[in-house]
Amino acid sequence: MKHFGEDTWEFIRDDRFIQWVLFPDTTNTAWWEQWMADHPTQVPVMQKARNMVLALGKAPQPAVDETLLEEVYAALDQHLLEDRAVAGAAATPVKRMARYWWWAAAAAVAGMIVLVSVYIEKRHSTEIADTLHSHMENQQLVRINTTNDNQVAYLTDGSSVVLKAGASIKHDIFLLQAQREVYLKGEAFFDIAKDANRPFFVYTQKVGIRVLGTSFNVSEKNGNLVVTVKTGKIAVYNLADKQPHSYVVTPHHQLRFNASTSAFVADSLNDRELAEIQPEAKIQPFVFDNTPAPKIFAALAAAYSIKINVSEEVFGKCMITTTITNETFENKLKIICAAINASYTISGGQVYITGKPCS
């Protein structure tokens, strides 16, 4: 294959890979994140295949050189021959109307390859404004929503927090401790990434909340702290108790805490009441089409309130087309760096990108 190698085809032919790229969810994202961690040298090839597949759903299939298409058909014929030989079945050459869904994807991928070097149409890129005021306080990052609209704060573990007007959170920059801890003031909606080895804690002035992976809202109404669960379950307890008793809250339920009486009251919710806690701010995937690498790093820096040092002179000509969804902050860095043959280091609460210019 003169346009791409066997290693690229291995990804394109993998149903699990296609499912993850086109329809990511918590389970398949976790699997492929672990795969990248275990196979760092293969990440650049994987990213190339990923970008090819992503391109399929974002643009009409372009006109394709017939010679290149014949190369695709021949390659797929060979793959089917090999696969069926292993299975002991009779091989049937690939036809243009074959019902192998991955065949259609591969053929369209080939069409997109023709345009890789001349692709200039910019459809859309994620624009993430620096809408949260941030500063350091006692070696922790404080992020405050000073606007009147809901704003999304991304956490490096893959979690996100929608901060309502005037709300703030404080936490370690990279959440590298044995347990993930966030201190909240005001109202916020949490969508927490699962990590069984590192439970997540939210602390308010009076109440602590422990969770392994779920989504829930924390607010204050009529002097009561109210915790409402959308998915999963959480444990809520009074921080003032020397031997605190935890109250488990399950989906479609909420728990009210009266600070003056230290009493907890449980309520169930109907669909309308539950819908009222849904944040208006939408969690967007990081989508970039033919975008300079420094601009992508700037978007990450704004989303996470983390300074990323990257040279415009070195990486300004490095163009990337990718969609990054539920990955952690570091996996996002790995994917971008792999695409431009760069590397990163974390020091002093900042990220430093190094590498050679793109030709």
Secondary structure by P-SEA (a helix, b strand, c coil): cccccaaaaaaaacaaaaaaaccccaaaaaaaaaaaaacccaaaaaaaaaaaaaaaaccccccccaaaaaaaaaaaaaaaaaaaaaacbbbbcccccccaaaaaaaaaaaaaaaaccccccccccccccccccccccccbbbbbccccbbbbbbccccbbbbccccccccccccccccbbbbbbcccccccccccccbbbbbbcccbbbbbcccccccccccccbbbbbccbbbbbbbccccbbbbbbbcccbbbbbcccccbbbbbbbcaaaaaaacccccccccccccccaaaaaaaaaaaccbbbbbbccccccbbbbbccccccaaaaaaaaaaaacbbbbbcccbbbbbbbbcc
